C-alpha cells in the first residue's frame, strides 16, 4: 500500500471516529441536561413570579406561606384536588402561569366536577396559551356544571374572534344561555344582534332587533 493510500485510510478512520464520538455525546447526555427546561410541578420557583412587585413584602410573604402550606398537603397526598387547586391559585396570583396551569390540570384530573377549576383552565388556555380548543373544552365543562353568565360570553367571544370554524356555534350557544338564564335574555339578544351586525347579516340583525324591542322598546341601537 502506498504512503498516499495509508494517509487517506487514516483520514477516513479519523473522520469516522469524530462522527461516532459526536453521536455518543449527543445521545448519552445526562438526564438533567435533557430536562433542564422542564417545569417541576411541585416547585416554588420565585423567578417565575412575574407579579411579585405588585405586592407589598408582607403580602408576598403571606402568599408564599400559603403556597408552602398547599405543597405540604400535596406531599402528603398528591391526589388532593383542593390542594392542587389552591396551589395553582396562589401561583396564578403571583404570575406563574405555567405553574398554575399544571396545578389546575392536576386538580381537574382528580376532581373534574369543580366549577372553578374548569373555569380557570378555560381562562388560562384562552388568555395566556392561545389554545382555544382546550379553552372551549373547559368552558363547556364549566357550563355543564353550572349555567354561568360570564362563561357564556367568554365562550362566545372565543368562537367569534378565535375559532373561525365555530362561528355557527354562537347562536345556539346564546339560545341555550337564554334558556338557562332567562333573566339575562336581553344581554344575550344584544350579543347576537352585535355579532350579526359585525358580519353584516341583515336578516338576522332584523330578527334580533325585533326581539330586543319587545323586551326594551327604548333600546338604542
Backbone as JSON Lines, residues from 0, in Angstrom:
{"i":0,"aa":"X","n":[0.85,-1.2,0.0],"ca":[0.0,0.0,0.0],"c":[0.88,1.24,0.0]}
{"i":1,"aa":"X","n":[0.59,2.16,-0.85],"ca":[1.4,3.36,-0.95],"c":[1.17,4.26,0.25]}
{"i":2,"aa":"X","n":[2.12,5.18,0.49],"ca":[2.01,6.13,1.61],"c":[0.77,6.99,1.46]}
{"i":3,"aa":"X","n":[0.45,7.37,0.22],"ca":[-0.72,8.22,-0.04],"c":[-2.0,7.51,0.37]}
{"i":4,"aa":"X","n":[-2.09,6.2,0.03],"ca":[-3.29,5.43,0.38],"c":[-3.41,5.25,1.89]}
{"i":5,"aa":"X","n":[-2.22,5.08,2.55],"ca":[-2.23,4.93,4.02],"c":[-2.77,6.19,4.67]}
{"i":6,"aa":"X","n":[-2.28,7.36,4.21],"ca":[-2.76,8.63,4.77],"c":[-4.27,8.8,4.53]}
{"i":7,"aa":"X","n":[-4.74,8.42,3.37],"ca":[-6.17,8.54,3.05],"c":[-6.98,7.63,3.96]}
{"i":8,"aa":"X","n":[-6.48,6.42,4.18],"ca":[-7.15,5.46,5.04],"c":[-7.25,5.99,6.48]}
{"i":9,"aa":"X","n":[-6.12,6.53,6.97],"ca":[-6.1,7.08,8.34],"c":[-7.05,8.28,8.47]}
{"i":10,"aa":"X","n":[-7.14,9.1,7.42],"ca":[-8.03,10.26,7.44],"c":[-9.48,9.83,7.54]}
{"i":11,"aa":"X","n":[-9.83,8.76,6.8],"ca":[-11.2,8.24,6.84],"c":[-11.53,7.72,8.23]}
{"i":12,"aa":"X","n":[-10.58,6.97,8.81],"ca":[-10.77,6.44,10.17],"c":[-10.95,7.58,11.17]}
{"i":13,"aa":"X","n":[-10.17,8.66,11.01],"ca":[-10.23,9.8,11.92],"c":[-11.61,10.47,11.85]}
{"i":14,"aa":"X","n":[-12.09,10.69,10.62],"ca":[-13.39,11.34,10.43],"c":[-14.51,10.48,11.0]}
{"i":15,"aa":"X","n":[-14.47,9.17,10.75],"ca":[-15.48,8.26,11.3],"c":[-15.46,8.28,12.82]}
{"i":16,"aa":"X","n":[-14.25,8.34,13.38],"ca":[-14.12,8.37,14.84],"c":[-14.75,9.62,15.43]}
{"i":17,"aa":"X","n":[-14.53,10.76,14.8],"ca":[-15.13,12.01,15.27],"c":[-16.65,11.95,15.2]}
{"i":18,"aa":"X","n":[-17.18,11.37,14.12],"ca":[-18.63,11.27,13.95],"c":[-19.24,10.4,15.04]}
{"i":19,"aa":"X","n":[-18.59,9.27,15.31],"ca":[-19.1,8.36,16.35],"c":[-19.03,9.0,17.73]}
{"i":20,"aa":"X","n":[-17.96,9.76,17.97],"ca":[-17.82,10.43,19.26],"c":[-18.89,11.48,19.45]}
{"i":21,"aa":"X","n":[-19.18,12.25,18.4],"ca":[-20.23,13.27,18.47],"c":[-21.59,12.64,18.71]}
{"i":22,"aa":"X","n":[-21.83,11.53,18.03],"ca":[-23.11,10.81,18.19],"c":[-23.27,10.35,19.64]}
{"i":23,"aa":"X","n":[-22.18,9.81,20.2],"ca":[-22.23,9.31,21.58],"c":[-22.53,10.44,22.56]}
{"i":24,"aa":"X","n":[-21.85,11.56,22.42],"ca":[-22.07,12.69,23.33],"c":[-23.49,13.21,23.23]}
{"i":25,"aa":"X","n":[-24.05,13.22,22.03],"ca":[-25.41,13.76,21.83],"c":[-26.46,12.9,22.51]}
{"i":26,"aa":"X","n":[-26.35,11.59,22.39],"ca":[-27.39,10.7,22.88],"c":[-27.14,10.18,24.29]}
{"i":27,"aa":"X","n":[-25.94,10.4,24.8],"ca":[-25.63,9.9,26.14],"c":[-25.58,11.02,27.18]}
{"i":28,"aa":"X","n":[-26.24,12.14,26.91],"ca":[-26.27,13.24,27.89],"c":[-26.95,12.79,29.15]}
{"i":29,"aa":"X","n":[-26.54,13.38,30.23],"ca":[-27.2,13.11,31.5],"c":[-28.65,13.59,31.44]}
{"i":30,"aa":"X","n":[-29.54,12.9,32.13],"ca":[-30.96,13.26,32.11],"c":[-31.19,14.69,32.55]}
{"i":31,"aa":"X","n":[-30.35,15.18,33.46],"ca":[-30.53,16.55,33.93],"c":[-30.33,17.55,32.8]}
{"i":32,"aa":"X","n":[-29.48,17.22,31.83],"ca":[-29.29,18.11,30.68],"c":[-30.54,18.11,29.81]}
{"i":33,"aa":"X","n":[-31.1,16.91,29.58],"ca":[-32.28,16.82,28.73],"c":[-33.49,17.49,29.35]}
{"i":34,"aa":"X","n":[-33.56,17.53,30.67],"ca":[-34.74,18.03,31.36],"c":[-34.56,19.44,31.92]}
{"i":35,"aa":"X","n":[-33.49,20.11,31.5],"ca":[-33.14,21.36,32.15],"c":[-34.24,22.41,32.03]}
{"i":36,"aa":"X","n":[-35.02,22.37,30.94],"ca":[-36.05,23.38,30.75],"c":[-37.45,22.89,31.15]}
{"i":37,"aa":"X","n":[-37.52,21.69,31.71],"ca":[-38.82,21.17,32.1],"c":[-39.25,21.77,33.43]}
{"i":38,"aa":"X","n":[-40.54,22.07,33.52],"ca":[-41.08,22.71,34.73],"c":[-41.35,21.65,35.79]}
{"i":39,"aa":"X","n":[-40.86,21.88,36.98],"ca":[-41.13,20.99,38.11],"c":[-42.44,21.42,38.75]}
{"i":40,"aa":"X","n":[-43.47,20.6,38.59],"ca":[-44.81,20.99,39.01],"c":[-44.92,21.29,40.51]}
{"i":41,"aa":"X","n":[-44.07,20.69,41.32],"ca":[-44.12,20.92,42.77],"c":[-43.2,22.04,43.25]}
{"i":42,"aa":"X","n":[-42.5,22.65,42.33],"ca":[-41.53,23.66,42.73],"c":[-42.21,24.98,43.1]}
{"i":43,"aa":"X","n":[-41.53,25.74,43.93],"ca":[-41.93,27.12,44.21],"c":[-40.73,27.98,43.8]}
{"i":44,"aa":"X","n":[-40.69,28.28,42.52],"ca":[-39.55,28.97,41.93],"c":[-39.89,30.45,41.75]}
{"i":45,"aa":"X","n":[-39.24,31.3,42.53],"ca":[-39.59,32.72,42.56],"c":[-39.26,33.44,41.25]}
{"i":46,"aa":"X","n":[-38.38,32.88,40.45],"ca":[-38.06,33.54,39.17],"c":[-39.26,33.5,38.21]}
{"i":47,"aa":"X","n":[-40.24,32.65,38.48],"ca":[-41.45,32.58,37.66],"c":[-42.52,33.55,38.13]}
{"i":48,"aa":"X","n":[-42.31,34.21,39.26],"ca":[-43.35,35.07,39.83],"c":[-43.3,36.46,39.19]}
{"i":49,"aa":"X","n":[-43.96,36.59,38.06],"ca":[-43.89,37.83,37.28],"c":[-44.58,39.0,37.97]}
{"i":50,"aa":"X","n":[-45.51,38.71,38.89],"ca":[-46.26,39.78,39.54],"c":[-45.75,40.08,40.95]}
{"i":51,"aa":"X","n":[-44.58,39.59,41.27],"ca":[-44.04,39.75,42.63],"c":[-44.02,41.21,43.07]}
{"i":52,"aa":"X","n":[-43.66,42.1,42.17],"ca":[-43.54,43.52,42.52],"c":[-44.89,44.18,42.77]}
{"i":53,"aa":"X","n":[-45.99,43.5,42.43],"ca":[-47.33,44.07,42.65],"c":[-47.77,43.98,44.1]}
{"i":54,"aa":"X","n":[-47.01,43.26,44.9],"ca":[-47.4,43.04,46.29],"c":[-46.41,43.7,47.24]}
{"i":55,"aa":"X","n":[-46.93,44.07,48.4],"ca":[-46.03,44.51,49.46],"c":[-45.26,43.29,49.97]}
{"i":56,"aa":"X","n":[-44.19,43.53,50.7],"ca":[-43.39,42.42,51.21],"c":[-44.23,41.5,52.09]}
{"i":57,"aa":"X","n":[-45.1,42.1,52.91],"ca":[-45.95,41.3,53.79],"c":[-46.93,40.45,52.99]}
{"i":58,"aa":"X","n":[-47.55,41.04,51.98],"ca":[-48.5,40.29,51.15],"c":[-47.8,39.16,50.42]}
{"i":59,"aa":"X","n":[-46.61,39.46,49.9],"ca":[-45.85,38.45,49.17],"c":[-45.49,37.27,50.07]}
{"i":60,"aa":"X","n":[-45.02,37.57,51.28],"ca":[-44.65,36.51,52.21],"c":[-45.87,35.69,52.62]}
{"i":61,"aa":"X","n":[-47.01,36.36,52.74],"ca":[-48.24,35.65,53.1],"c":[-48.63,34.65,52.01]}
{"i":62,"aa":"X","n":[-48.52,35.07,50.74],"ca":[-48.84,34.16,49.65],"c":[-47.84,33.01,49.58]}
{"i":63,"aa":"X","n":[-46.57,33.3,49.79],"ca":[-45.56,32.24,49.8],"c":[-45.86,31.2,50.89]}
{"i":64,"aa":"X","n":[-46.29,31.7,52.06],"ca":[-46.63,30.79,53.16],"c":[-47.79,29.89,52.77]}
{"i":65,"aa":"X","n":[-48.79,30.48,52.1],"ca":[-49.94,29.68,51.67],"c":[-49.54,28.67,50.6]}
{"i":66,"aa":"X","n":[-48.63,29.06,49.72],"ca":[-48.12,28.11,48.73],"c":[-47.42,26.93,49.4]}
{"i":67,"aa":"X","n":[-46.6,27.23,50.38],"ca":[-45.88,26.18,51.11],"c":[-46.87,25.27,51.84]}
{"i":68,"aa":"X","n":[-47.92,25.84,52.39],"ca":[-48.94,25.04,53.08],"c":[-49.57,24.04,52.11]}
{"i":69,"aa":"X","n":[-49.93,24.52,50.9],"ca":[-50.54,23.64,49.92],"c":[-49.55,22.58,49.43]}
{"i":70,"aa":"X","n":[-48.29,22.96,49.31],"ca":[-47.27,22.0,48.89],"c":[-47.13,20.88,49.92]}
{"i":71,"aa":"X","n":[-47.17,21.25,51.2],"ca":[-47.08,20.24,52.25],"c":[-48.26,19.27,52.2]}
{"i":72,"aa":"X","n":[-49.43,19.8,51.91],"ca":[-50.61,18.94,51.77],"c":[-50.44,17.98,50.59]}
{"i":73,"aa":"X","n":[-49.86,18.49,49.5],"ca":[-49.67,17.65,48.32],"c":[-48.58,16.61,48.54]}
{"i":74,"aa":"X","n":[-47.59,16.94,49.34],"ca":[-46.55,15.95,49.65],"c":[-47.11,14.79,50.46]}
{"i":75,"aa":"X","n":[-48.19,15.06,51.21],"ca":[-48.85,14.0,51.97],"c":[-49.84,13.23,51.1]}
{"i":76,"aa":"X","n":[-50.47,13.92,50.15],"ca":[-51.47,13.29,49.29],"c":[-51.49,13.99,47.94]}
{"i":77,"aa":"X","n":[-50.84,13.39,46.95],"ca":[-50.74,14.02,45.63],"c":[-52.04,13.92,44.83]}
{"i":78,"aa":"X","n":[-53.06,13.29,45.4],"ca":[-54.35,13.2,44.72],"c":[-55.39,14.11,45.35]}
{"i":79,"aa":"X","n":[-54.93,15.13,46.06],"ca":[-55.81,16.08,46.74],"c":[-56.18,17.21,45.77]}
{"i":80,"aa":"X","n":[-57.4,17.19,45.2],"ca":[-57.74,18.2,44.18],"c":[-57.85,19.62,44.74]}
{"i":81,"aa":"X","n":[-58.28,19.74,46.0],"ca":[-58.39,21.08,46.6],"c":[-57.02,21.7,46.78]}
{"i":82,"aa":"X","n":[-56.07,20.89,47.25],"ca":[-54.7,21.4,47.42],"c":[-54.1,21.78,46.08]}
{"i":83,"aa":"X","n":[-54.34,20.98,45.03],"ca":[-53.84,21.32,43.7],"c":[-54.48,22.62,43.21]}
{"i":84,"aa":"X","n":[-55.78,22.77,43.47],"ca":[-56.47,23.98,43.01],"c":[-55.84,25.23,43.65]}
{"i":85,"aa":"X","n":[-55.66,25.21,44.96],"ca":[-55.13,26.4,45.63],"c":[-53.64,26.6,45.38]}
{"i":86,"aa":"X","n":[-52.93,25.49,45.16],"ca":[-51.52,25.62,44.76],"c":[-51.44,26.4,43.44]}
{"i":87,"aa":"X","n":[-52.34,26.07,42.52],"ca":[-52.4,26.81,41.26],"c":[-52.92,28.22,41.43]}
{"i":88,"aa":"X","n":[-53.89,28.37,42.33],"ca":[-54.49,29.69,42.55],"c":[-53.44,30.7,43.02]}
{"i":89,"aa":"X","n":[-52.62,30.31,43.98],"ca":[-51.61,31.24,44.51],"c":[-50.48,31.46,43.51]}
{"i":90,"aa":"X","n":[-50.14,30.43,42.75],"ca":[-49.13,30.64,41.7],"c":[-49.66,31.61,40.65]}
{"i":91,"aa":"X","n":[-50.92,31.47,40.31],"ca":[-51.51,32.37,39.34],"c":[-51.5,33.81,39.84]}
{"i":92,"aa":"X","n":[-51.81,34.0,41.1],"ca":[-51.79,35.36,41.67],"c":[-50.41,36.01,41.54]}
{"i":93,"aa":"X","n":[-49.37,35.19,41.62],"ca":[-48.02,35.72,41.54],"c":[-47.51,35.8,40.1]}
{"i":94,"aa":"X","n":[-48.31,35.33,39.14],"ca":[-47.91,35.44,37.75],"c":[-47.2,34.23,37.19]}
{"i":95,"aa":"X","n":[-47.18,33.13,37.94],"ca":[-46.58,31.89,37.45],"c":[-47.66,31.12,36.69]}
{"i":96,"aa":"X","n":[-47.88,31.47,35.44],"ca":[-48.99,30.91,34.67],"c":[-48.79,29.43,34.37]}
{"i":97,"aa":"X","n":[-47.57,29.03,34.08],"ca":[-47.33,27.62,33.79],"c":[-47.55,26.77,35.05]}
{"i":98,"aa":"X","n":[-47.1,27.27,36.18],"ca":[-47.34,26.54,37.42],"c":[-48.81,26.43,37.74]}
{"i":99,"aa":"X","n":[-49.55,27.51,37.5],"ca":[-50.99,27.5,37.74],"c":[-51.68,26.51,36.81]}
{"i":100,"aa":"X","n":[-51.32,26.54,35.54],"ca":[-51.95,25.65,34.56],"c":[-51.74,24.18,34.94]}
{"i":101,"aa":"X","n":[-50.5,23.83,35.25],"ca":[-50.2,22.44,35.58],"c":[-50.92,21.99,36.85]}
{"i":102,"aa":"X","n":[-50.96,22.88,37.84],"ca":[-51.64,22.54,39.09],"c":[-53.14,22.36,38.87]}
{"i":103,"aa":"X","n":[-53.74,23.26,38.1],"ca":[-55.18,23.16,37.84],"c":[-55.51,21.94,36.99]}
{"i":104,"aa":"X","n":[-54.61,21.56,36.09],"ca":[-54.82,20.33,35.32],"c":[-54.87,19.12,36.26]}
{"i":105,"aa":"X","n":[-53.99,19.14,37.26],"ca":[-53.99,18.06,38.26],"c":[-55.29,18.1,39.07]}
{"i":106,"aa":"X","n":[-55.7,19.28,39.46],"ca":[-56.95,19.42,40.22],"c":[-58.12,18.88,39.42]}
{"i":107,"aa":"X","n":[-58.13,19.18,38.13],"ca":[-59.22,18.7,37.26],"c":[-59.15,17.19,37.09]}
{"i":108,"aa":"X","n":[-57.95,16.67,37.0],"ca":[-57.77,15.22,36.84],"c":[-58.39,14.47,38.03]}
{"i":109,"aa":"X","n":[-58.19,14.99,39.24],"ca":[-58.66,14.3,40.43],"c":[-60.09,14.68,40.82]}
{"i":110,"aa":"X","n":[-60.58,15.82,40.28],"ca":[-61.98,16.18,40.5],"c":[-62.47,17.05,39.35]}
{"i":111,"aa":"X","n":[-63.0,16.42,38.29],"ca":[-63.47,17.17,37.13],"c":[-64.81,17.85,37.35]}
{"i":112,"aa":"X","n":[-65.36,17.74,38.55],"ca":[-66.68,18.31,38.82],"c":[-66.61,19.64,39.57]}
{"i":113,"aa":"X","n":[-65.44,20.22,39.68],"ca":[-65.31,21.51,40.37],"c":[-65.38,22.64,39.35]}
{"i":114,"aa":"X","n":[-66.4,23.47,39.47],"ca":[-66.65,24.54,38.51],"c":[-65.47,25.51,38.4]}
{"i":115,"aa":"X","n":[-64.93,25.94,39.52],"ca":[-63.86,26.95,39.49],"c":[-62.62,26.46,38.75]}
{"i":116,"aa":"X","n":[-62.32,25.17,38.89],"ca":[-61.15,24.62,38.2],"c":[-61.34,24.68,36.69]}
{"i":117,"aa":"X","n":[-62.51,24.23,36.21],"ca":[-62.77,24.25,34.78],"c":[-62.77,25.67,34.23]}
{"i":118,"aa":"X","n":[-63.39,26.59,34.95],"ca":[-63.43,27.99,34.53],"c":[-62.02,28.58,34.44]}
{"i":119,"aa":"X","n":[-61.2,28.35,35.46],"ca":[-59.85,28.9,35.47],"c":[-58.99,28.32,34.35]}
{"i":120,"aa":"X","n":[-59.17,27.04,34.08],"ca":[-58.41,26.43,32.98],"c":[-58.87,27.0,31.63]}
{"i":121,"aa":"X","n":[-60.17,27.23,31.49],"ca":[-60.65,27.88,30.28],"c":[-60.01,29.24,30.08]}
{"i":122,"aa":"X","n":[-59.95,30.01,31.16],"ca":[-59.37,31.36,31.08],"c":[-57.89,31.32,30.73]}
{"i":123,"aa":"X","n":[-57.15,30.45,31.39],"ca":[-55.7,30.46,31.2],"c":[-55.32,29.96,29.8]}
{"i":124,"aa":"X","n":[-56.08,28.97,29.3],"ca":[-55.8,28.5,27.94],"c":[-56.21,29.54,26.9]}
{"i":125,"aa":"X","n":[-57.25,30.29,27.18],"ca":[-57.71,31.31,26.23],"c":[-56.81,32.53,26.23]}
{"i":126,"aa":"X","n":[-56.46,33.02,27.41],"ca":[-55.79,34.32,27.52],"c":[-54.27,34.24,27.48]}
{"i":127,"aa":"X","n":[-53.68,33.11,27.91],"ca":[-52.23,33.05,28.03],"c":[-51.57,32.03,27.11]}
{"i":128,"aa":"X","n":[-52.32,31.02,26.69],"ca":[-51.72,29.98,25.85],"c":[-52.26,29.96,24.43]}
{"i":129,"aa":"X","n":[-53.31,30.74,24.2],"ca":[-53.93,30.79,22.86],"c":[-54.28,29.4,22.34]}
{"i":130,"aa":"X","n":[-54.63,28.53,23.26],"ca":[-55.07,27.18,22.91],"c":[-56.59,27.16,23.03]}
{"i":131,"aa":"X","n":[-57.25,27.55,21.96],"ca":[-58.69,27.81,22.04],"c":[-59.52,26.53,22.05]}
{"i":132,"aa":"X","n":[-59.01,25.46,21.46],"ca":[-59.72,24.19,21.56],"c":[-59.76,23.71,23.01]}
{"i":133,"aa":"X","n":[-58.63,23.88,23.7],"ca":[-58.58,23.49,25.11],"c":[-59.45,24.42,25.96]}
{"i":134,"aa":"X","n":[-59.42,25.69,25.64],"ca":[-60.27,26.65,26.36],"c":[-61.74,26.29,26.17]}
{"i":135,"aa":"X","n":[-62.12,25.97,24.95],"ca":[-63.5,25.57,24.67],"c":[-63.9,24.36,25.51]}
{"i":136,"aa":"X","n":[-63.01,23.38,25.56],"ca":[-63.29,22.17,26.33],"c":[-63.63,22.5,27.78]}
{"i":137,"aa":"X","n":[-62.82,23.35,28.39],"ca":[-63.03,23.65,29.81],"c":[-64.22,24.59,30.04]}
{"i":138,"aa":"X","n":[-64.45,25.53,29.14],"ca":[-65.63,26.38,29.27],"c":[-66.91,25.55,29.15]}
{"i":139,"aa":"X","n":[-66.94,24.62,28.21],"ca":[-68.11,23.76,28.06],"c":[-68.3,22.88,29.29]}
{"i":140,"aa":"X","n":[-67.2,22.4,29.84],"ca":[-67.29,21.6,31.05],"c":[-67.83,22.43,32.21]}
{"i":141,"aa":"X","n":[-67.37,23.66,32.32],"ca":[-67.85,24.55,33.38],"c":[-69.36,24.79,33.23]}
{"i":142,"aa":"X","n":[-69.82,24.97,31.99],"ca":[-71.24,25.21,31.76],"c":[-72.08,23.96,32.03]}
{"i":143,"aa":"X","n":[-71.5,22.78,31.88],"ca":[-72.18,21.55,32.28],"c":[-72.43,21.55,33.78]}
{"i":144,"aa":"X","n":[-71.48,22.09,34.51],"ca":[-71.57,22.07,35.97],"c":[-72.47,23.18,36.5]}
{"i":145,"aa":"X","n":[-72.47,24.33,35.81],"ca":[-73.29,25.46,36.28],"c":[-73.5,26.46,35.14]}
{"i":146,"aa":"X","n":[-74.75,26.83,34.91],"ca":[-75.03,27.88,33.93],"c":[-74.46,29.19,34.47]}
{"i":147,"aa":"X","n":[-73.55,29.77,33.74],"ca":[-72.84,30.94,34.24],"c":[-72.84,32.04,33.19]}
{"i":148,"aa":"X","n":[-73.32,33.21,33.58],"ca":[-73.46,34.36,32.69],"c":[-72.16,34.69,31.97]}
{"i":149,"aa":"X","n":[-71.08,34.86,32.71],"ca":[-69.83,35.32,32.09],"c":[-69.22,34.26,31.18]}
{"i":150,"aa":"X","n":[-69.37,32.99,31.53],"ca":[-68.75,31.95,30.7],"c":[-69.44,31.85,29.35]}
{"i":151,"aa":"X","n":[-70.75,32.06,29.31],"ca":[-71.42,32.08,28.01],"c":[-70.8,33.13,27.1]}
{"i":152,"aa":"X","n":[-70.53,34.3,27.64],"ca":[-69.94,35.36,26.83],"c":[-68.48,35.07,26.48]}
{"i":153,"aa":"X","n":[-67.73,34.51,27.43],"ca":[-66.33,34.2,27.16],"c":[-66.22,33.15,26.04]}
{"i":154,"aa":"X","n":[-67.08,32.14,26.1],"ca":[-67.04,31.11,25.07],"c":[-67.51,31.66,23.73]}
{"i":155,"aa":"X","n":[-68.54,32.5,23.75],"ca":[-69.0,33.12,22.5],"c":[-67.9,33.98,21.88]}
{"i":156,"aa":"X","n":[-67.13,34.7,22.7],"ca":[-66.03,35.51,22.19],"c":[-64.94,34.63,21.56]}
{"i":157,"aa":"X","n":[-64.66,33.49,22.2],"ca":[-63.69,32.56,21.61],"c":[-64.17,32.1,20.24]}
{"i":158,"aa":"X","n":[-65.45,31.76,20.14],"ca":[-65.99,31.33,18.85],"c":[-65.95,32.45,17.82]}
{"i":159,"aa":"X","n":[-66.27,33.66,18.25],"ca":[-66.36,34.77,17.31],"c":[-65.0,35.26,16.83]}
{"i":160,"aa":"X","n":[-64.03,35.37,17.76],"ca":[-62.78,36.03,17.42],"c":[-61.58,35.09,17.25]}
{"i":161,"aa":"X","n":[-61.69,33.86,17.76],"ca":[-60.52,32.98,17.77],"c":[-60.7,31.67,17.01]}
{"i":162,"aa":"X","n":[-61.95,31.25,16.8],"ca":[-62.19,29.97,16.14],"c":[-63.15,30.19,14.97]}
{"i":163,"aa":"X","n":[-62.59,30.51,13.85],"ca":[-63.39,30.86,12.67],"c":[-64.4,29.77,12.32]}
{"i":164,"aa":"X","n":[-64.01,28.53,12.51],"ca":[-64.89,27.41,12.14],"c":[-66.01,27.17,13.15]}
{"i":165,"aa":"X","n":[-66.04,27.95,14.24],"ca":[-67.06,27.75,15.27],"c":[-68.06,28.91,15.35]}
{"i":166,"aa":"X","n":[-68.02,29.82,14.4],"ca":[-68.95,30.95,14.46],"c":[-70.41,30.51,14.4]}
{"i":167,"aa":"X","n":[-70.67,29.41,13.73],"ca":[-72.04,28.9,13.66],"c":[-72.53,28.37,15.01]}
{"i":168,"aa":"X","n":[-71.61,28.23,15.96],"ca":[-71.99,27.74,17.28],"c":[-72.48,28.86,18.2]}
{"i":169,"aa":"X","n":[-72.29,30.11,17.77],"ca":[-72.62,31.23,18.65],"c":[-74.13,31.34,18.89]}
{"i":170,"aa":"X","n":[-74.91,31.27,17.84],"ca":[-76.36,31.42,18.01],"c":[-76.96,30.33,18.89]}
{"i":171,"aa":"X","n":[-76.67,29.04,18.66],"ca":[-77.21,28.03,19.58],"c":[-76.7,28.17,21.0]}
{"i":172,"aa":"X","n":[-75.46,28.64,21.14],"ca":[-74.93,28.87,22.49],"c":[-75.71,29.95,23.21]}
{"i":173,"aa":"X","n":[-75.98,31.07,22.53],"ca":[-76.73,32.16,23.14],"c":[-78.19,31.78,23.42]}
{"i":174,"aa":"X","n":[-78.76,30.95,22.55],"ca":[-80.12,30.48,22.78],"c":[-80.18,29.6,24.03]}
{"i":175,"aa":"X","n":[-79.16,28.76,24.18],"ca":[-79.1,27.95,25.4],"c":[-78.93,28.84,26.63]}
{"i":176,"aa":"X","n":[-78.12,29.88,26.5],"ca":[-77.92,30.81,27.61],"c":[-79.24,31.46,28.01]}
{"i":177,"aa":"X","n":[-80.06,31.81,27.04],"ca":[-81.36,32.43,27.33],"c":[-82.28,31.46,28.08]}
{"i":178,"aa":"X","n":[-82.2,30.19,27.72],"ca":[-83.0,29.18,28.41],"c":[-82.52,28.98,29.84]}
{"i":179,"aa":"X","n":[-81.21,28.98,30.0],"ca":[-80.62,28.71,31.32],"c":[-80.69,29.93,32.24]}
{"i":180,"aa":"X","n":[-80.54,31.11,31.66],"ca":[-80.52,32.34,32.48],"c":[-81.51,33.33,31.86]}
{"i":181,"aa":"X","n":[-82.79,33.08,31.97],"ca":[-83.8,33.91,31.28],"c":[-83.82,35.36,31.74]}
{"i":182,"aa":"X","n":[-83.39,35.62,32.97],"ca":[-83.39,36.99,33.46],"c":[-82.38,37.87,32.72]}
{"i":183,"aa":"X","n":[-81.45,37.25,32.01],"ca":[-80.43,38.0,31.24],"c":[-80.66,37.88,29.74]}
{"i":184,"aa":"X","n":[-81.89,37.56,29.35],"ca":[-82.2,37.35,27.93],"c":[-81.81,38.54,27.07]}
{"i":185,"aa":"X","n":[-82.08,39.75,27.55],"ca":[-81.78,40.94,26.76],"c":[-80.29,41.02,26.43]}
{"i":186,"aa":"X","n":[-79.44,40.72,27.38],"ca":[-77.99,40.79,27.15],"c":[-77.56,39.8,26.07]}
{"i":187,"aa":"X","n":[-78.12,38.61,26.11],"ca":[-77.77,37.6,25.12],"c":[-78.3,37.97,23.73]}
{"i":188,"aa":"X","n":[-79.5,38.55,23.69],"ca":[-80.05,39.01,22.42],"c":[-79.19,40.12,21.82]}
{"i":189,"aa":"X","n":[-78.75,41.02,22.67],"ca":[-77.91,42.13,22.2],"c":[-76.58,41.61,21.66]}
{"i":190,"aa":"X","n":[-76.05,40.58,22.31],"ca":[-74.8,39.99,21.82],"c":[-75.01,39.44,20.4]}
{"i":191,"aa":"X","n":[-76.13,38.75,20.21],"ca":[-76.41,38.18,18.89],"c":[-76.62,39.28,17.84]}
{"i":192,"aa":"X","n":[-77.31,40.34,18.24],"ca":[-77.51,41.45,17.3],"c":[-76.16,42.04,16.89]}
{"i":193,"aa":"X","n":[-75.29,42.29,17.87],"ca":[-73.97,42.85,17.57],"c":[-73.13,41.9,16.72]}
{"i":194,"aa":"X","n":[-73.23,40.61,17.01],"ca":[-72.48,39.62,16.23],"c":[-72.91,39.64,14.77]}
{"i":195,"aa":"X","n":[-74.21,39.64,14.53],"ca":[-74.69,39.62,13.15],"c":[-74.45,40.96,12.45]}
{"i":196,"aa":"X","n":[-74.42,42.03,13.22],"ca":[-74.05,43.31,12.64],"c":[-72.59,43.28,12.2]}
{"i":197,"aa":"X","n":[-71.77,42.65,13.01],"ca":[-70.33,42.57,12.72],"c":[-70.07,41.81,11.43]}
{"i":198,"aa":"X","n":[-70.87,40.77,11.16],"ca":[-70.65,40.0,9.94],"c":[-71.63,40.42,8.83]}
{"i":199,"aa":"X","n":[-72.39,41.48,9.11],"ca":[-73.28,42.1,8.12],"c":[-74.35,41.13,7.6]}
{"i":200,"aa":"X","n":[-74.99,40.45,8.56],"ca":[-76.12,39.58,8.22],"c":[-77.39,40.36,8.54]}
{"i":201,"aa":"X","n":[-77.92,41.04,7.54],"ca":[-79.05,41.94,7.75],"c":[-80.3,41.21,8.22]}
{"i":202,"aa":"X","n":[-80.54,40.05,7.69],"ca":[-81.74,39.29,8.07],"c":[-81.72,38.96,9.56]}
{"i":203,"aa":"X","n":[-80.6,38.46,10.04],"ca":[-80.5,38.13,11.45],"c":[-80.51,39.38,12.33]}
{"i":204,"aa":"X","n":[-79.95,40.44,11.84],"ca":[-79.99,41.71,12.59],"c":[-81.44,42.14,12.83]}
{"i":205,"aa":"X","n":[-82.26,42.07,11.78],"ca":[-83.67,42.45,11.92],"c":[-84.39,41.53,12.91]}
{"i":206,"aa":"X","n":[-84.08,40.24,12.81],"ca":[-84.72,39.26,13.69],"c":[-84.45,39.59,15.16]}
{"i":207,"aa":"X","n":[-83.2,39.87,15.48],"ca":[-82.86,40.12,16.88],"c":[-83.18,41.54,17.31]}
{"i":208,"aa":"X","n":[-83.21,42.45,16.37],"ca":[-83.67,43.81,16.69],"c":[-85.12,43.78,17.16]}
{"i":209,"aa":"X","n":[-85.94,43.04,16.45],"ca":[-87.35,42.94,16.83],"c":[-87.52,42.32,18.22]}
{"i":210,"aa":"X","n":[-86.74,41.29,18.5],"ca":[-86.82,40.63,19.8],"c":[-86.35,41.56,20.93]}
{"i":211,"aa":"X","n":[-85.34,42.35,20.64],"ca":[-84.84,43.3,21.65],"c":[-85.89,44.37,21.93]}
{"i":212,"aa":"X","n":[-86.52,44.88,20.9],"ca":[-87.52,45.95,21.06],"c":[-88.72,45.46,21.87]}
{"i":213,"aa":"X","n":[-89.08,44.2,21.73],"ca":[-90.19,43.65,22.52],"c":[-89.88,43.74,24.02]}
{"i":214,"aa":"X","n":[-88.62,43.46,24.36],"ca":[-88.22,43.5,25.77],"c":[-87.95,44.92,26.23]}
{"i":215,"aa":"X","n":[-87.28,45.68,25.36],"ca":[-86.87,47.05,25.73],"c":[-87.14,47.98,24.55]}
{"i":216,"aa":"X","n":[-88.36,48.53,24.46],"ca":[-88.74,49.37,23.32],"c":[-87.84,50.58,23.09]}
{"i":217,"aa":"X","n":[-87.25,51.09,24.16],"ca":[-86.42,52.3,24.01],"c":[-84.92,51.97,23.84]}
{"i":218,"aa":"X","n":[-84.61,50.74,23.54],"ca":[-83.2,50.34,23.37],"c":[-82.56,51.14,22.22]}
{"i":219,"aa":"X","n":[-81.38,51.65,22.47],"ca":[-80.68,52.44,21.47],"c":[-79.7,51.57,20.68]}
{"i":220,"aa":"X","n":[-79.98,51.42,19.4],"ca":[-79.12,50.6,18.55],"c":[-77.99,51.44,17.97]}
